C-alpha cells in the first residue's frame, strides 16, 4: 500500500511539474488556465495511475496494454475541461494531447534514468 501511495504522489508531482513547464513553454500565462491545468491533472492522474496499477496487479497483461485507453481517457477528459472552462485554449484537445504526450514520454525517460532510485 505504501508503494502505491508513493507511486501516486510521485506520478502526480512529476506530471504537474512537467505539464506546468509545458504550459509556460507554450507561452500561456492565464492564471485561470494554469489553475485549470492543475485541477484536471489532480482529477485524472490518480485515476490513471491507480487503474494502471490495478490492471498490472490483477491481470497477466503486458504492462503497456492499458496505456492507450488510459491516456486516451486523460486526453479526452482534460480536453473537455479545457474547452468548457478554459480561457485561452484555442485547440483544447490538441493541447491536451500534446501536453499529455510530453509528460508521458518525459516521465518514461525519468523513470528509466532513475530506476535504481525508485525501484529497489
N, CA, C and O atoms as a GROMACS GRO file, in nm:
protein
  480
    1UNK      N    1   0.082  -0.120   0.000
    1UNK     CA    2   0.000   0.000   0.000
    1UNK      C    3   0.087   0.126   0.000
    1UNK      O    4   0.058   0.223  -0.070
    2UNK      N    5   0.193   0.122   0.080
    2UNK     CA    6   0.283   0.237   0.086
    2UNK      C    7   0.347   0.263  -0.051
    2UNK      O    8   0.364   0.378  -0.091
    3UNK      N    9   0.381   0.155  -0.121
    3UNK     CA   10   0.441   0.167  -0.254
    3UNK      C   11   0.343   0.231  -0.352
    3UNK      O   12   0.383   0.313  -0.435
    4UNK      N   13   0.217   0.195  -0.344
    4UNK     CA   14   0.115   0.253  -0.431
    4UNK      C   15   0.098   0.402  -0.402
    4UNK      O   16   0.092   0.483  -0.494
    5UNK      N   17   0.090   0.437  -0.275
    5UNK     CA   18   0.075   0.578  -0.238
    5UNK      C   19   0.195   0.660  -0.283
    5UNK      O   20   0.181   0.774  -0.327
    6UNK      N   21   0.313   0.602  -0.272
    6UNK     CA   22   0.434   0.670  -0.318
    6UNK      C   23   0.429   0.689  -0.470
    6UNK      O   24   0.462   0.796  -0.521
    7UNK      N   25   0.387   0.586  -0.542
    7UNK     CA   26   0.375   0.594  -0.688
    7UNK      C   27   0.273   0.701  -0.727
    7UNK      O   28   0.297   0.778  -0.820
    8UNK      N   29   0.161   0.706  -0.657
    8UNK     CA   30   0.058   0.806  -0.686
    8UNK      C   31   0.113   0.948  -0.663
    8UNK      O   32   0.094   1.037  -0.746
    9UNK      N   33   0.181   0.968  -0.552
    9UNK     CA   34   0.234   1.101  -0.518
    9UNK      C   35   0.343   1.143  -0.616
    9UNK      O   36   0.343   1.256  -0.665
   10UNK      N   37   0.437   1.052  -0.646
   10UNK     CA   38   0.544   1.084  -0.739
   10UNK      C   39   0.492   1.112  -0.879
   10UNK      O   40   0.536   1.206  -0.945
   11UNK      N   41   0.398   1.032  -0.923
   11UNK     CA   42   0.342   1.050  -1.055
   11UNK      C   43   0.270   1.184  -1.067
   11UNK      O   44   0.287   1.256  -1.166
   12UNK      N   45   0.190   1.217  -0.967
   12UNK     CA   46   0.118   1.345  -0.971
   12UNK      C   47   0.216   1.462  -0.966
   12UNK      O   48   0.200   1.559  -1.040
   13UNK      N   49   0.316   1.454  -0.880
   13UNK     CA   50   0.413   1.562  -0.868
   13UNK      C   51   0.490   1.582  -1.000
   13UNK      O   52   0.507   1.694  -1.046
   14UNK      N   53   0.534   1.472  -1.059
   14UNK     CA   54   0.608   1.480  -1.185
   14UNK      C   55   0.518   1.532  -1.297
   14UNK      O   56   0.559   1.618  -1.375
   15UNK      N   57   0.397   1.480  -1.304
   15UNK     CA   58   0.302   1.523  -1.407
   15UNK      C   59   0.273   1.673  -1.395
   15UNK      O   60   0.277   1.745  -1.494
   16UNK      N   61   0.244   1.718  -1.274
   16UNK     CA   62   0.216   1.861  -1.255
   16UNK      C   63   0.337   1.946  -1.294
   16UNK      O   64   0.322   2.048  -1.360
   17UNK      N   65   0.455   1.905  -1.252
   17UNK     CA   66   0.576   1.980  -1.285
   17UNK      C   67   0.595   1.989  -1.436
   17UNK      O   68   0.617   2.098  -1.490
   18UNK      N   69   0.586   1.875  -1.504
   18UNK     CA   70   0.609   1.872  -1.648
   18UNK      C   71   0.501   1.948  -1.725
   18UNK      O   72   0.531   2.019  -1.820
   19UNK      N   73   0.376   1.933  -1.683
   19UNK     CA   74   0.269   1.999  -1.757
   19UNK      C   75   0.267   2.149  -1.732
   19UNK      O   76   0.227   2.226  -1.819
   20UNK      N   77   0.309   2.193  -1.614
   20UNK     CA   78   0.323   2.337  -1.590
   20UNK      C   79   0.437   2.392  -1.676
   20UNK      O   80   0.424   2.501  -1.734
   21UNK      N   81   0.547   2.319  -1.685
   21UNK     CA   82   0.658   2.362  -1.772
   21UNK      C   83   0.609   2.372  -1.916
   21UNK      O   84   0.637   2.471  -1.984
   22UNK      N   85   0.537   2.272  -1.963
   22UNK     CA   86   0.484   2.273  -2.099
   22UNK      C   87   0.391   2.392  -2.119
   22UNK      O   88   0.399   2.461  -2.220
   23UNK      N   89   0.303   2.415  -2.024
   23UNK     CA   90   0.210   2.527  -2.027
   23UNK      C   91   0.287   2.658  -2.046
   23UNK      O   92   0.250   2.740  -2.130
   24UNK      N   93   0.392   2.677  -1.969
   24UNK     CA   94   0.471   2.800  -1.977
   24UNK      C   95   0.551   2.807  -2.108
   24UNK      O   96   0.566   2.914  -2.166
   25UNK      N   97   0.603   2.693  -2.154
   25UNK     CA   98   0.678   2.690  -2.280
   25UNK      C   99   0.591   2.727  -2.400
   25UNK      O  100   0.640   2.779  -2.500
   26UNK      N  101   0.461   2.699  -2.390
   26UNK     CA  102   0.369   2.734  -2.498
   26UNK      C  103   0.319   2.877  -2.484
   26UNK      O  104   0.225   2.919  -2.552
   27UNK      N  105   0.384   2.952  -2.396
   27UNK     CA  106   0.358   3.094  -2.375
   27UNK      C  107   0.218   3.124  -2.322
   27UNK      O  108   0.164   3.232  -2.342
   28UNK      N  109   0.161   3.027  -2.255
   28UNK     CA  110   0.033   3.050  -2.188
   28UNK      C  111   0.064   3.115  -2.054
   28UNK      O  112   0.156   3.074  -1.984
   29UNK      N  113  -0.014   3.216  -2.019
   29UNK     CA  114   0.012   3.289  -1.895
   29UNK      C  115  -0.114   3.313  -1.813
   29UNK      O  116  -0.106   3.370  -1.704
   30UNK      N  117  -0.229   3.273  -1.864
   30UNK     CA  118  -0.354   3.297  -1.793
   30UNK      C  119  -0.357   3.213  -1.665
   30UNK      O  120  -0.346   3.091  -1.670
   31UNK      N  121  -0.373   3.280  -1.551
   31UNK     CA  122  -0.370   3.211  -1.422
   31UNK      C  123  -0.488   3.116  -1.405
   31UNK      O  124  -0.474   3.011  -1.342
   32UNK      N  125  -0.602   3.152  -1.461
   32UNK     CA  126  -0.719   3.062  -1.453
   32UNK      C  127  -0.691   2.934  -1.532
   32UNK      O  128  -0.726   2.824  -1.487
   33UNK      N  129  -0.629   2.946  -1.648
   33UNK     CA  130  -0.595   2.828  -1.727
   33UNK      C  131  -0.490   2.742  -1.658
   33UNK      O  132  -0.495   2.619  -1.665
   34UNK      N  133  -0.396   2.805  -1.591
   34UNK     CA  134  -0.295   2.730  -1.515
   34UNK      C  135  -0.361   2.653  -1.401
   34UNK      O  136  -0.330   2.536  -1.378
   35UNK      N  137  -0.450   2.718  -1.330
   35UNK     CA  138  -0.524   2.650  -1.222
   35UNK      C  139  -0.607   2.535  -1.279
   35UNK      O  140  -0.614   2.428  -1.218
   36UNK      N  141  -0.669   2.557  -1.394
   36UNK     CA  142  -0.748   2.451  -1.458
   36UNK      C  143  -0.659   2.332  -1.493
   36UNK      O  144  -0.698   2.217  -1.471
   37UNK      N  145  -0.542   2.358  -1.548
   37UNK     CA  146  -0.447   2.251  -1.580
   37UNK      C  147  -0.413   2.170  -1.455
   37UNK      O  148  -0.410   2.047  -1.459
   38UNK      N  149  -0.388   2.239  -1.346
   38UNK     CA  150  -0.355   2.171  -1.220
   38UNK      C  151  -0.472   2.088  -1.172
   38UNK      O  152  -0.455   1.972  -1.132
   39UNK      N  153  -0.591   2.145  -1.174
   39UNK     CA  154  -0.710   2.074  -1.124
   39UNK      C  155  -0.745   1.952  -1.209
   39UNK      O  156  -0.779   1.848  -1.154
   40UNK      N  157  -0.738   1.964  -1.342
   40UNK     CA  158  -0.774   1.848  -1.424
   40UNK      C  159  -0.673   1.736  -1.406
   40UNK      O  160  -0.708   1.618  -1.416
   41UNK      N  161  -0.547   1.771  -1.379
   41UNK     CA  162  -0.448   1.666  -1.355
   41UNK      C  163  -0.466   1.602  -1.218
   41UNK      O  164  -0.441   1.483  -1.202
   42UNK      N  165  -0.508   1.680  -1.121
   42UNK     CA  166  -0.540   1.622  -0.989
   42UNK      C  167  -0.658   1.527  -1.002
   42UNK      O  168  -0.668   1.430  -0.928
   43UNK      N  169  -0.748   1.556  -1.096
   43UNK     CA  170  -0.863   1.469  -1.121
   43UNK      C  171  -0.823   1.342  -1.196
   43UNK      O  172  -0.859   1.232  -1.156
   44UNK      N  173  -0.748   1.357  -1.305
   44UNK     CA  174  -0.724   1.242  -1.392
   44UNK      C  175  -0.603   1.157  -1.354
   44UNK      O  176  -0.608   1.034  -1.366
   45UNK      N  177  -0.495   1.219  -1.308
   45UNK     CA  178  -0.372   1.143  -1.284
   45UNK      C  179  -0.389   1.028  -1.184
   45UNK      O  180  -0.347   0.916  -1.214
   46UNK      N  181  -0.447   1.053  -1.067
   46UNK     CA  182  -0.462   0.940  -0.973
   46UNK      C  183  -0.549   0.826  -1.028
   46UNK      O  184  -0.524   0.709  -1.001
   47UNK      N  185  -0.650   0.861  -1.105
   47UNK     CA  186  -0.736   0.758  -1.166
   47UNK      C  187  -0.655   0.672  -1.262
   47UNK      O  188  -0.666   0.550  -1.262
   48UNK      N  189  -0.574   0.735  -1.343
   48UNK     CA  190  -0.494   0.664  -1.442
   48UNK      C  191  -0.388   0.578  -1.374
   48UNK      O  192  -0.371   0.461  -1.409
   49UNK      N  193  -0.317   0.636  -1.280
   49UNK     CA  194  -0.211   0.560  -1.211
   49UNK      C  195  -0.270   0.442  -1.134
   49UNK      O  196  -0.216   0.331  -1.140
   50UNK      N  197  -0.378   0.465  -1.063
   50UNK     CA  198  -0.441   0.356  -0.988
   50UNK      C  199  -0.494   0.248  -1.082
   50UNK      O  200  -0.476   0.129  -1.056
   51UNK      N  201  -0.558   0.288  -1.191
   51UNK     CA  202  -0.609   0.190  -1.288
   51UNK      C  203  -0.495   0.108  -1.349
   51UNK      O  204  -0.505  -0.014  -1.363
   52UNK      N  205  -0.386   0.177  -1.384
   52UNK     CA  206  -0.270   0.108  -1.439
   52UNK      C  207  -0.214   0.008  -1.340
   52UNK      O  208  -0.182  -0.105  -1.376
   53UNK      N  209  -0.204   0.050  -1.215
   53UNK     CA  210  -0.153  -0.038  -1.109
   53UNK      C  211  -0.245  -0.159  -1.090
   53UNK      O  212  -0.197  -0.272  -1.078
   54UNK      N  213  -0.376  -0.135  -1.085
   54UNK     CA  214  -0.472  -0.244  -1.064
   54UNK      C  215  -0.472  -0.345  -1.179
   54UNK      O  216  -0.479  -0.466  -1.157
   55UNK      N  217  -0.464  -0.294  -1.302
   55UNK     CA  218  -0.458  -0.384  -1.417
   55UNK      C  219  -0.332  -0.470  -1.409
   55UNK      O  220  -0.337  -0.590  -1.434
   56UNK      N  221  -0.221  -0.409  -1.374
   56UNK     CA  222  -0.096  -0.485  -1.360
   56UNK      C  223  -0.101  -0.586  -1.247
   56UNK      O  224  -0.042  -0.694  -1.257
   57UNK      N  225  -0.169  -0.552  -1.140
   57UNK     CA  226  -0.176  -0.639  -1.022
   57UNK      C  227  -0.270  -0.757  -1.043
   57UNK      O  228  -0.241  -0.869  -0.999
   58UNK      N  229  -0.384  -0.732  -1.110
   58UNK     CA  230  -0.488  -0.834  -1.120
   58UNK      C  231  -0.495  -0.908  -1.252
   58UNK      O  232  -0.578  -0.996  -1.269
   59UNK      N  233  -0.410  -0.874  -1.348
   59UNK     CA  234  -0.411  -0.944  -1.476
   59UNK      C  235  -0.270  -0.988  -1.512
   59UNK      O  236  -0.173  -0.950  -1.448
   60UNK      N  237  -0.262  -1.066  -1.615
   60UNK     CA  238  -0.133  -1.108  -1.670
   60UNK      C  239  -0.098  -1.028  -1.795
   60UNK      O  240  -0.008  -1.065  -1.870
   61UNK      N  241  -0.170  -0.919  -1.818
   61UNK     CA  242  -0.148  -0.838  -1.938
   61UNK      C  243  -0.010  -0.775  -1.934
   61UNK      O  244   0.046  -0.747  -1.828
   62UNK      N  245   0.043  -0.754  -2.053
   62UNK     CA  246   0.164  -0.675  -2.065
   62UNK      C  247   0.136  -0.538  -2.004
   62UNK      O  248   0.026  -0.484  -2.019
   63UNK      N  249   0.233  -0.482  -1.936
   63UNK     CA  250   0.212  -0.356  -1.862
   63UNK      C  251   0.166  -0.242  -1.952
   63UNK      O  252   0.101  -0.148  -1.905
   64UNK      N  253   0.199  -0.248  -2.081
   64UNK     CA  254   0.165  -0.136  -2.168
   64UNK      C  255   0.029  -0.149  -2.237
   64UNK      O  256  -0.014  -0.056  -2.304
   65UNK      N  257  -0.039  -0.262  -2.221
   65UNK     CA  258  -0.171  -0.281  -2.283
   65UNK      C  259  -0.272  -0.175  -2.238
   65UNK      O  260  -0.344  -0.121  -2.322
   66UNK      N  261  -0.282  -0.143  -2.110
   66UNK     CA  262  -0.384  -0.045  -2.069
   66UNK      C  263  -0.345   0.101  -2.095
   66UNK      O  264  -0.428   0.190  -2.078
   67UNK      N  265  -0.222   0.126  -2.137
   67UNK     CA  266  -0.176   0.264  -2.151
   67UNK      C  267  -0.255   0.344  -2.254
   67UNK      O  268  -0.291   0.459  -2.228
   68UNK      N  269  -0.282   0.286  -2.369
   68UNK     CA  270  -0.353   0.363  -2.473
   68UNK      C  271  -0.492   0.404  -2.427
   68UNK      O  272  -0.524   0.523  -2.437
   69UNK      N  273  -0.576   0.313  -2.376
   69UNK     CA  274  -0.707   0.360  -2.331
   69UNK      C  275  -0.700   0.456  -2.213
   69UNK      O  276  -0.780   0.549  -2.204
   70UNK      N  277  -0.604   0.436  -2.123
   70UNK     CA  278  -0.592   0.527  -2.009
   70UNK      C  279  -0.545   0.666  -2.052
   70UNK      O  280  -0.598   0.766  -2.004
   71UNK      N  281  -0.448   0.672  -2.142
   71UNK     CA  282  -0.403   0.802  -2.192
   71UNK      C  283  -0.512   0.869  -2.276
   71UNK      O  284  -0.528   0.991  -2.271
   72UNK      N  285  -0.587   0.790  -2.351
   72UNK     CA  286  -0.699   0.845  -2.428
   72UNK      C  287  -0.804   0.905  -2.333
   72UNK      O  288  -0.858   1.012  -2.360
   73UNK      N  289  -0.831   0.837  -2.224
   73UNK     CA  290  -0.921   0.890  -2.121
   73UNK      C  291  -0.871   1.025  -2.071
   73UNK      O  292  -0.949   1.120  -2.058
   74UNK      N  293  -0.740   1.034  -2.043
   74UNK     CA  294  -0.683   1.160  -1.993
   74UNK      C  295  -0.696   1.270  -2.097
   74UNK      O  296  -0.739   1.381  -2.064
   75UNK      N  297  -0.660   1.242  -2.220
   75UNK     CA  298  -0.665   1.343  -2.327
   75UNK      C  299  -0.807   1.393  -2.346
   75UNK      O  300  -0.830   1.514  -2.353
   76UNK      N  301  -0.903   1.302  -2.355
   76UNK     CA  302  -1.042   1.342  -2.379
   76UNK      C  303  -1.102   1.416  -2.260
   76UNK      O  304  -1.171   1.517  -2.278
   77UNK      N  305  -1.077   1.368  -2.139
   77UNK     CA  306  -1.130   1.432  -2.020
   77UNK      C  307  -1.072   1.572  -2.001
   77UNK      O  308  -1.144   1.668  -1.980
   78UNK      N  309  -0.940   1.580  -2.011
   78UNK     CA  310  -0.875   1.709  -1.992
   78UNK      C  311  -0.911   1.806  -2.105
   78UNK      O  312  -0.935   1.924  -2.081
   79UNK      N  313  -0.916   1.755  -2.228
   79UNK     CA  314  -0.956   1.839  -2.341
   79UNK      C  315  -1.096   1.895  -2.323
   79UNK      O  316  -1.121   2.011  -2.354
   80UNK      N  317  -1.185   1.812  -2.272
   80UNK     CA  318  -1.322   1.858  -2.245
   80UNK      C  319  -1.321   1.974  -2.146
   80UNK      O  320  -1.388   2.075  -2.169
   81UNK      N  321  -1.248   1.961  -2.037
   81UNK     CA  322  -1.244   2.067  -1.936
   81UNK      C  323  -1.174   2.192  -1.989
   81UNK      O  324  -1.215   2.304  -1.957
   82UNK      N  325  -1.069   2.175  -2.070
   82UNK     CA  326  -1.004   2.292  -2.129
   82UNK      C  327  -1.100   2.365  -2.222
   82UNK      O  328  -1.104   2.488  -2.225
   83UNK      N  329  -1.179   2.289  -2.298
   83UNK     CA  330  -1.276   2.350  -2.390
   83UNK      C  331  -1.388   2.420  -2.314
   83UNK      O  332  -1.426   2.532  -2.348
   84UNK      N  333  -1.439   2.354  -2.213
   84UNK     CA  334  -1.555   2.407  -2.141
   84UNK      C  335  -1.518   2.523  -2.048
   84UNK      O  336  -1.594   2.620  -2.038
   85UNK      N  337  -1.406   2.515  -1.981
   85UNK     CA  338  -1.375   2.614  -1.877
   85UNK      C  339  -1.250   2.699  -1.905
   85UNK      O  340  -1.225   2.796  -1.834
   86UNK      N  341  -1.173   2.663  -2.005
   86UNK     CA  342  -1.050   2.736  -2.033
   86UNK      C  343  -1.075   2.871  -2.098
   86UNK      O  344  -1.177   2.892  -2.163
   87UNK      N  345  -0.981   2.961  -2.081
   87UNK     CA  346  -0.989   3.094  -2.142
   87UNK      C  347  -0.912   3.102  -2.273
   87UNK      O  348  -0.961   3.160  -2.370
   88UNK      N  349  -0.794   3.044  -2.277
   88UNK     CA  350  -0.706   3.058  -2.393
   88UNK      C  351  -0.659   2.925  -2.449
   88UNK      O  352  -0.544   2.912  -2.489
   89UNK      N  353  -0.746   2.828  -2.454
   89UNK     CA  354  -0.715   2.700  -2.518
   89UNK      C  355  -0.790   2.698  -2.651
   89UNK      O  356  -0.905   2.655  -2.658
   90UNK      N  357  -0.723   2.746  -2.756
   90UNK     CA  358  -0.790   2.760  -2.886
   90UNK      C  359  -0.815   2.625  -2.952
   90UNK      O  360  -0.912   2.609  -3.027
   91UNK      N  361  -0.731   2.530  -2.924
   91UNK     CA  362  -0.748   2.392  -2.973
   91UNK      C  363  -0.728   2.301  -2.852
   91UNK      O  364  -0.623   2.239  -2.838
   92UNK      N  365  -0.830   2.293  -2.766
   92UNK     CA  366  -0.812   2.228  -2.636
   92UNK      C  367  -0.774   2.080  -2.644
   92UNK      O  368  -0.695   2.033  -2.562
   93UNK      N  369  -0.829   2.007  -2.740
   93UNK     CA  370  -0.797   1.865  -2.748
   93UNK      C  371  -0.654   1.843  -2.801
   93UNK      O  372  -0.586   1.749  -2.760
   94UNK      N  373  -0.611   1.929  -2.891
   94UNK     CA  374  -0.473   1.921  -2.939
   94UNK      C  375  -0.376   1.957  -2.826
   94UNK      O  376  -0.273   1.892  -2.809
   95UNK      N  377  -0.409   2.062  -2.750
   95UNK     CA  378  -0.326   2.096  -2.635
   95UNK      C  379  -0.320   1.980  -2.537
   95UNK      O  380  -0.212   1.944  -2.489
   96UNK      N  381  -0.436   1.921  -2.507
   96UNK     CA  382  -0.442   1.809  -2.414
   96UNK      C  383  -0.358   1.692  -2.463
   96UNK      O  384  -0.285   1.630  -2.385
   97UNK      N  385  -0.367   1.662  -2.591
   97UNK     CA  386  -0.289   1.552  -2.648
   97UNK      C  387  -0.140   1.580  -2.636
   97UNK      O  388  -0.064   1.494  -2.591
   98UNK      N  389  -0.097   1.699  -2.677
   98UNK     CA  390   0.046   1.727  -2.677
   98UNK      C  391   0.103   1.738  -2.536
   98UNK      O  392   0.213   1.691  -2.511
   99UNK      N  393   0.030   1.799  -2.444
   99UNK     CA  394   0.082   1.811  -2.307
   99UNK      C  395   0.089   1.673  -2.241
   99UNK      O  396   0.182   1.646  -2.165
  100UNK      N  397  -0.008   1.588  -2.270
  100UNK     CA  398  -0.005   1.453  -2.212
  100UNK      C  399   0.106   1.368  -2.273
  100UNK      O  400   0.170   1.291  -2.202
  101UNK      N  401   0.130   1.382  -2.402
  101UNK     CA  402   0.239   1.307  -2.465
  101UNK      C  403   0.374   1.358  -2.414
  101UNK      O  404   0.466   1.279  -2.391
  102UNK      N  405   0.386   1.488  -2.396
  102UNK     CA  406   0.509   1.544  -2.340
  102UNK      C  407   0.535   1.487  -2.201
  102UNK      O  408   0.645   1.438  -2.173
  103UNK      N  409   0.436   1.494  -2.113
  103UNK     CA  410   0.458   1.447  -1.976
  103UNK      C  411   0.475   1.294  -1.972
  103UNK      O  412   0.552   1.243  -1.890
  104UNK      N  413   0.406   1.223  -2.058
  104UNK     CA  414   0.418   1.077  -2.063
  104UNK      C  415   0.561   1.036  -2.101
  104UNK      O  416   0.625   0.957  -2.032
  105UNK      N  417   0.612   1.092  -2.212
  105UNK     CA  418   0.743   1.050  -2.262
  105UNK      C  419   0.856   1.100  -2.174
  105UNK      O  420   0.955   1.028  -2.154
  106UNK      N  421   0.845   1.220  -2.121
  106UNK     CA  422   0.948   1.266  -2.029
  106UNK      C  423   0.942   1.182  -1.901
  106UNK      O  424   1.046   1.150  -1.842
  107UNK      N  425   0.821   1.147  -1.858
  107UNK     CA  426   0.806   1.060  -1.741
  107UNK      C  427   0.870   0.924  -1.762
  107UNK      O  428   0.934   0.870  -1.671
  108UNK      N  429   0.854   0.867  -1.881
  108UNK     CA  430   0.918   0.739  -1.914
  108UNK      C  431   1.070   0.754  -1.908
  108UNK      O  432   1.140   0.668  -1.854
  109UNK      N  433   1.121   0.864  -1.964
  109UNK     CA  434   1.265   0.890  -1.961
  109UNK      C  435   1.315   0.903  -1.817
  109UNK      O  436   1.416   0.843  -1.782
  110UNK      N  437   1.246   0.979  -1.736
  110UNK     CA  438   1.285   0.997  -1.595
  110UNK      C  439   1.281   0.863  -1.523
  110UNK      O  440   1.371   0.831  -1.445
  111UNK      N  441   1.178   0.784  -1.550
  111UNK     CA  442   1.166   0.653  -1.486
  111UNK      C  443   1.285   0.564  -1.521
  111UNK      O  444   1.338   0.494  -1.434
  112UNK      N  445   1.327   0.566  -1.646
  112UNK     CA  446   1.442   0.484  -1.686
  112UNK      C  447   1.574   0.537  -1.629
  112UNK      O  448   1.661   0.460  -1.591
  113UNK      N  449   1.587   0.668  -1.624
  113UNK     CA  450   1.709   0.728  -1.572
  113UNK      C  451   1.727   0.704  -1.422
  113UNK      O  452   1.839   0.687  -1.373
  114UNK      N  453   1.615   0.702  -1.350
  114UNK     CA  454   1.622   0.691  -1.204
  114UNK      C  455   1.565   0.559  -1.152
  114UNK      O  456   1.526   0.550  -1.036
  115UNK      N  457   1.561   0.458  -1.236
  115UNK     CA  458   1.504   0.329  -1.198
  115UNK      C  459   1.566   0.275  -1.070
  115UNK      O  460   1.495   0.222  -0.984
  116UNK      N  461   1.695   0.286  -1.055
  116UNK     CA  462   1.763   0.235  -0.936
  116UNK      C  463   1.723   0.307  -0.808
  116UNK      O  464   1.728   0.249  -0.699
  117UNK      N  465   1.683   0.432  -0.821
  117UNK     CA  466   1.644   0.509  -0.703
  117UNK      C  467   1.502   0.473  -0.658
  117UNK      O  468   1.475   0.459  -0.539
  118UNK      N  469   1.411   0.459  -0.757
  118UNK     CA  470   1.271   0.438  -0.723
  118UNK      C  471   1.236   0.290  -0.704
  118UNK      O  472   1.139   0.258  -0.636
  119UNK      N  473   1.312   0.201  -0.764
  119UNK     CA  474   1.284   0.058  -0.755
  119UNK      C  475   1.404  -0.012  -0.696
  119UNK      O  476   1.510  -0.019  -0.758
  120UNK      N  477   1.386  -0.064  -0.579
  120UNK     CA  478   1.498  -0.133  -0.512
  120UNK      C  479   1.482  -0.282  -0.532
  120UNK      O  480   1.565  -0.360  -0.484
   0.00000   0.00000   0.00000
